[in-house]
Amino acid sequence: MYANLRDDDNLIGVIQVQAPHGKSDHTVLSWDLQLASQEMPSVQTKYNYYKGDFVVIQTGLQLINWNERWKDKSVNEMWCDLVQLLKEQVALHVPLKK
């Protein structure tokens, strides 16, 4: 890491030499480290839930015969099915943010 700091003349601003700390005979150095990073664009899908058609989603969910759909399923299988179904409904009825 020292090599990286040493090779970039613009990385460290003014170095200040200050009085020793406590009873030490070593001087204290302080400096400003100039860091910059590029903003990374998000690759995550973001939905605009304020404009979602939740009436259509609710109606669709009400039409499902849950007893038949989940007959002989474990709790984990039912949960996974519900999560997948909700993801599909959101993808269909909630617009993406621009």
Contacts in CASP RR format, 6 or more apart in sequence:
PFRMAT RR
TARGET T0000
AUTHOR 0000-0000-0000
METHOD contacts of the structure
MODEL  1
MYANLRDDDNLIGVIQVQAPHGKSDHTVLSWDLQLASQEMPSVQTKYNYY
KGDFVVIQTGLQLINWNERWKDKSVNEMWCDLVQLLKEQVALHVPLKK
5 11 0 8 1.000
5 12 0 8 1.000
10 34 0 8 1.000
11 33 0 8 1.000
11 34 0 8 1.000
11 35 0 8 1.000
12 31 0 8 1.000
12 32 0 8 1.000
12 33 0 8 1.000
12 34 0 8 1.000
13 31 0 8 1.000
13 32 0 8 1.000
13 33 0 8 1.000
13 34 0 8 1.000
14 31 0 8 1.000
14 32 0 8 1.000
15 29 0 8 1.000
15 30 0 8 1.000
15 31 0 8 1.000
16 29 0 8 1.000
16 30 0 8 1.000
16 31 0 8 1.000
17 27 0 8 1.000
17 28 0 8 1.000
17 29 0 8 1.000
18 27 0 8 1.000
18 28 0 8 1.000
18 29 0 8 1.000
18 30 0 8 1.000
19 27 0 8 1.000
19 28 0 8 1.000
20 26 0 8 1.000
20 27 0 8 1.000
20 28 0 8 1.000
21 28 0 8 1.000
45 96 0 8 1.000
46 96 0 8 1.000
46 97 0 8 1.000
47 90 0 8 1.000
47 94 0 8 1.000
47 95 0 8 1.000
47 96 0 8 1.000
47 97 0 8 1.000
48 94 0 8 1.000
48 95 0 8 1.000
48 96 0 8 1.000
48 97 0 8 1.000
48 98 0 8 1.000
49 94 0 8 1.000
51 94 0 8 1.000
51 95 0 8 1.000
52 93 0 8 1.000
52 94 0 8 1.000
52 95 0 8 1.000
53 93 0 8 1.000
53 94 0 8 1.000
54 93 0 8 1.000
56 93 0 8 1.000
57 89 0 8 1.000
57 90 0 8 1.000
57 93 0 8 1.000
60 89 0 8 1.000
61 85 0 8 1.000
61 89 0 8 1.000
64 85 0 8 1.000
69 81 0 8 1.000
70 77 0 8 1.000
70 78 0 8 1.000
70 81 0 8 1.000
73 81 0 8 1.000
END
